[in-house]
């Protein structure tokens, strides 16, 4: 019996949607998120209850795959599928390079005698390799949300999915195999809360590794919002005073009249608000580290007293005539051009010389764009945990929008924007943080972009995005890009012209 035209139209629409979602999946750059979204997609398309997807790359010592994801399975069931239950079926799919489908593994003579099948009482199963010669992974689907076995259309969709998933997965595996320039420093430093793996961040961690173990004063420079306080904490945590206090004072947050009291302390009656003895930040940081943030905002008289502290390791609390010995390491931070401030007589030259024995520059976010996606994901997870929100994640569109946006307020501005976006998304009951949540003022324009596009236009957008990313990853070395994408160099030039791609000068 021939299928009706209406059924053919529905099937074509489903295939079109599958291709479109696969193309959209190709924009994902984080391998773990890619696996999660990929498995959710194929489970949805095939109407299965449980799924398992793994990629075979750099397996660990106990022969478990490093990259895997499961859907609809408990921890015990995941272990069973990966190590016991499905191993025989998966092994056969990989060995033969063929899709394995059975309406009931318990009744199938190929599998019914296997202990793993008997133990788990596996019924409907579909298992297909991802890629070939050899496969880069395997897809395993089990159970049905509706009565009946997996259909021929389900098998076709799973195979289409696996075939197109292979090059996308391989691209991300290649990215994962790229050396992480921050890895050598992460191995010897305590910097778990420093997010990213860009070359600019690696250069910063190299400086942290240099100055951290030395008991010297440090000057941190960089734009506002770049994370200077966090780097100061990393220097403290990796130095000889790590077991002692880390105390921070923002010099711009206090009026001049109170700053000296906050910094050096005051005896009772030393000024109108000192009703009792006040311990200053220097005393609180004894044997540890004192961070003076925004030190460029200190008034000149206060600068003189900080200079005296650095030179003599002594200070005078307000209202006291007796000096107090101080055993502290000083880290100063500023977003000002201190040499210019010296020229304008807003900063003492001798204080600058004392501070910049080992200056450390913290890069702006625009210098480490490769870290934006990871930072945004971190801030989103932190916002959900901090505010007790339902778990939400950034969509691919939101990540792309964040990566392409300008962040003059640097990491601080990005963190605040993502936190607000997570709150908006959770308030709407959304599963993902979308671009409209991240940039609500541009929501109408973004809504126009979300209109359905043709398959050809979706393909064109994916090709343009892939080419642009490859050019940026290889510093616009067209020969290397041509080799990486397996294209003729002349064709790469033609595509650059056709897509109107231009190199951004920074």
N, C-alpha and C positions, 0 to 999 in steps of 0.2 A: 504494500500500500504506500503510495507516494505521499510525502508530507505536504500539508496544505501550504499555500503561499504565505498565510498568516504566520505559520510556525517558522518558515524560513526567515521572515522578516524579524521575528523575535530573536531567533538564533543569531542572525547577523548583528542585531543591536547588542546582544550580549557579548559577542566577540569584539565588536567595536569598543564597548565599554571596558573589556578586559585589556585590549591593546592600549587604550587611553590611560588606564590606571597603571599599566606596566611602564609606559613612557613617563608618567608622573613619578613612579617609583625610581626611575633612573636619575632623578634629581637629588636623591638622598645621598649624603656623603658620609654619614656615620654608619658603620657596618652593623652595629647592634640594632639600631633603629631600622635599618634596611631589612634585616632578617625578620624583625617583629612585624613590620608593615607587610612584607612579602607573604608571610605565612597567614596573617589575618586576611589578606586578599584572596588567596587560593582556597582557604577554608570557606570563605563567604561564597565564592563562585561555585564551588563544588557541593556546597550544602553538607559538609562533613562535620562531625562532632569534635574530633580530636585530630591534631596534626603535629608533625615533628619535621624540622628542617635542619640539616647540618651541612657545613662546608668543610672540606677536607684540606686543611692547611696548617702546617706546623703543629701536629698533634703532640699532646703532652706526654710525659713519661709513662703515664698509666694508659696510654692509647685512647684516651677520650678526645673527641674533636674539640678544638679550642673555640670554634664558632658554631653555635647551635641555638635553636629556639623551639619552644613547645607551645601548643595552644590547647586549652581544655584538659590539661593533665595535671594531676597533683604531683608533688615532689617524688613520691614513691612510684607513681606511674611513669614519670619522666625517666627515672632510673631504669625501670623495667623496659620501656620502649628502647632506650638507648643501649642498654647493656645486655638485656636478656630477651625480652619479648619479641622485638622486631628484628634482631640481628640476623636471623636466618633469611628472612624475606629481603631485607635491605642488602645483604651480601649477595643474594642471587640477582637482584636488580642491577647492582654495580658490576658484577661479574659478566652478565650477559649484555649489559647496556640496554636492556629492554624494560618496558613498563610491566609491572606485575599487578594484575587485578584479579580479585577473587570475591565472590559474593559472601563466602564464608570460609575463612581459613581453617575452621574446625572440621569442615567437611571436605576441603580440597585435598586430594591425595598427595599433592606436592608438599603440603605443610602440616597435615593433621597429626602426623606422628612426632612432630617436634615438641619438645617439652615446653618451650616458651609459649607456643600457641595454645597448648592444653591448659597451662597455668592461668593465662590471661583470658582464655575463652574468646579468642579474637574472631570476630565475624567479618563484616565487609571491610576490605583493605584495598588500597591503591598505593603503589610505591613506584616512583619513577626517578631515574638518575637525572641530575642536573648537569648538562654538558656531556661531552664524550672525549675519549682518547687522551687521558682517562677522564671520568666524570669529576667535576669539582665539588660535587655534593650530592645529596639525595633528599627527595621529598617523600614523606610517609603520611598518608591520610587514613583515618580509621573511623568507622561508624557513620551513621546517617542521621540527619536531623528529622528526616521523613522516612516512612516505611519504604522498603525495597532496596535493591542493590544499587551501586553506583552505575550510572548510565554511560553509554558510549559518548555522549556529549560531555559528561563529567571527566571522562578519561581524556578526551580531546582537549578540553580546557586546561587540565592539569599538565598535559604534555606541551601545549603552547606556552603555558606559564613557565615550565622548567626550561624549555628551549630558549626563551627570551631572557630568563633570569640569569642564565650562565654567563653571558658577557658582562652583565651589570655586576654580578657577584665577583667575577674575575677582576674587574676594574677596581673594586673596593679592596679585594685581597692584595692587589699590587700596591695600593695606597698603604695598607696595613704593614706590608713588608718594607716600606720605606723607613729608613732609620729615623727614630725620634730624636731630634737634636737635643732635647732636654733630658733624655734618659740617663746619660752618664752623670749628670748632676743630681737627678732624683735618687739615684742609687746611693749617693753618699750624703745627701742633705735631707733634712726633715722639712719638706715643702709640699705636703699633701694638699694643702688648701690653695696652692698657687696653680690656677687652671690654665691649660694651654700647652702647646708643643711647637710653637712657631720658632723660627730662627732668632727673632728678636727677643723672645722670652728666654731662649737658651743662652743668648749673650748676657742677659740680665742675671740669670742663675749662675753663670760663670763668675760674674763679679761678686755675687753673694757667697759663692764658695771660696773666693779669695779673701774677702774682708771678714766673713763670719768668724773664723777661728782666731782672728787677731783682736787683741784688746785695744783697739784704736777707735777714735771718734770718726764718724762717717757723716758725709753730707749727701742726702738724697735730693736729686733735682728731677723735674718733670712737670708736665701739665697737671692741672687740677683734675682729680678723679682717676688718675692712672693706677692707684693702688700703692702709693708710697708707704702708707702706714702698714700695709700687709707685708711689704718687703722689709720694712724695719723690724717687724716681728720675726720674719724669717731669719734675718741677720742675728737677732737676739737668740732665737731657738737653736741656732747652729754655732753659737759662740761659747766661750768659757763661762759666761754668766747665765746660761740657760736655766739653771736650777733656781735662780733668784728672780725678783720681780721685774716685770716689764711695765713701765708706767708711761702714759701718754698725756701730753698737755698741748692743746691747740692754742697757740699764742694769739690767733685772730679772734677767738671766741670770748675773750675776757677784756673788760675795760682796763686801760693802763693802770688805773689806781689799784686794782685788785690783783694784777698779774704777778707782781713781786711777791705778794702774800701767798698766792697759789704756788709759786715756784719755790720760794725759800722758806715759807712758813712765817709765823708772827707770834710774838709773845702777847699775852693778854694785855689789852689796853694800847697796843702799838698803833692801832687806828680805830676809827669809829665803829667798825663792825667786828673788831676782834674782842669779843666778850670773854673769850678763853683762848688758851694756847692753840694755835693752828699748826698742824704738821704740813710742811710743803711737799711738793712732788719730788724734790731732790732727796729728802729724807725717806720718802716712801719707796724710792727706787734704790735705796742703799744696797750695794753689792750687785745690783742688777743693771738694767738699762733704762735710760730716760729718753723718750722721744719728744723733741720739741718740734711740733708740726707748725708749718707756716711761720718759721723763725724770721722770715723777712718782714713780718708785721710787728716785730718787737720794737718798742721805742728805743732811742739811742741810750738813755740811762740804763734801761734793762739790759741792753746789749753789752754795756760795759761790765755789768755784774756777772753776766754769763761768761764773758771773756775771763774775768777774774776767777771764776769757778774752774774753767778749763786750765788756766795757768797754774793756780796754786792748790787746786783741789780742796778749796775752802769756800765757805759762804757765810753771810751774816743774816740770820732771821731778822725780820723787821722788829725793832724795839730791843735788839740785843747788841751788846758791844763786844761779845765774845765770838770768835769764829768757830764754826763747826766743820769738822773734817768730812769730806764727801768721797765715797768710793763708788763712783758710778761711771758707766759708759754712756756717752752722749751721742745720740743720733739726731741730726737736724734734717728737716725736710722743708722744701720750699718750691713753689711754682714760679717764683720771680727770677729775673735775670740779676743775680747778686752782683756781678761785676758792674753792671749798669747802675744798680742801686748804690754801689760804692762811689761811682763817678758823680752821682747826683746827691751824695752825702746823706743817703737814707740808710746806709749800712756801714758799719765800721770795717775798714780794710783789714785791720789786724785780726778781727773776729773771722772774717772770710778766710784768711790764710790758715787760721787755727782749725777751721771746720773742714776745709777741702783737702786734707791730707790724702784721703782716698774717696773722691767723689764718685757716686753711683747714679747714673741716669736711668730713670724708669721710662720705657718707651710709651708713646701714645698708642691708643687702640688702633688708629689708622696704620700704624707700623706693624701690627700683628693681626691683620684681618683674618688670617687663618684660624685664630682662636675664638672668633666671635660665636660660631655655632656651639662650641663646647661651653663657652662662658654662659651663653643664653640658656642652654639646657640645665646647667648648674643652678643658675638663678631661678629658673622655673621650678625645679625640684625643691629648692630651698624655700621659695615662697609658699608652696603647697604645704610643706612641713611646718613652717613658722606659723601660718594662719589656720592650720587644720582644714585645708581645702580638699575637696575631692581631687584625686590625682589627674592632672592635665599635662599634656606635652605640647611642645611647639610643632605645628605642622611644617611641612616642607616649604610652603609658601612663606610662612612667618620667618623661618630660618633664612631663606633667600633674601627676604626684605631686610632683615637685620644685618645680613652680611653686606648688602649694597648701600645701606643707609650711612649717613655721616653722623658721627657721635662726638661732637665737640666737647661734651662732658666726659668722654672716655668711658672706662669700665663702670664708674659710678652711675652715669646716665643710662647705660645699657641695663644695668642691674635694676634700677628704679623702673625703667620702661617695661621690662619683662615681668617684674613683680606686679605692676599695675595690670598688665595684660593677663596674667594668670588669674588675678582676682576677677577681672571682667569675664573671662571665659568660664570660670567656675560659677560665677553668679548667674550666667545664662544656662548652666547645665551642659555646656559644651564639653566634648571629649578632648579637643585639641585647641590650642591657642592659635588663632588665625591672624593673618596680617591686619585685619580690621581691628582686632583686639590690641595689637601692638602699636598701630598707628591709627587711632580712631578718627583723627581729623581728616585722613585721606580715604576713609571708608567708601564714599561714593565712587571715587576713581578706581579703587581696587575691586569694587563690585562689578564694574564693567569688564575688568580683565577676567573675571571668573565665569563669563558667559561660555557656553559650549563652543568648542572649536572643532574644525574638521580633523580627520586623521592626518592629512597632509600637513596642516598647520602645526599640529602637535609634534609631528616628526621634525619639522623644520625648527621649531623652538628648541627641541631636545638637542638637535645637531649643533645649533648655534651655541647653546649653553655648554655642551661638551667641548666644543672647539675653544670657546673663550676660556674655560677653566684650564684646559690643557696648555694653552698659550701662557696663561698667567703662572701655572705651576712650573713651566720651563723658561720663564723670563723671556718669552716671545722668541725663543730659538726655534724657527720654523722647521729647520732640518730635524731637530729632535722630536718636535711635535708630529711631523710626518712619519717618522719611524715609529713613534708610540701609537699612533692611530692607524698605521699600515696604509698610508695614503701617499700619492706622489706629491712632491714638494710643490709643484706647479698647481696641483689641485687644492692644496692648503691655501695658497695665495688667492686662488679663485674664490674659495669659500669665505675667506676673510673679507674680500671685496663684496661678495654677494650678501653677506650678513651685516655689512657695515661695521665691522669690529674695529675699534681703535685702541691703541695702547694708552693706558692712563699714566700720565707723568706725575711722579710724586717727588 
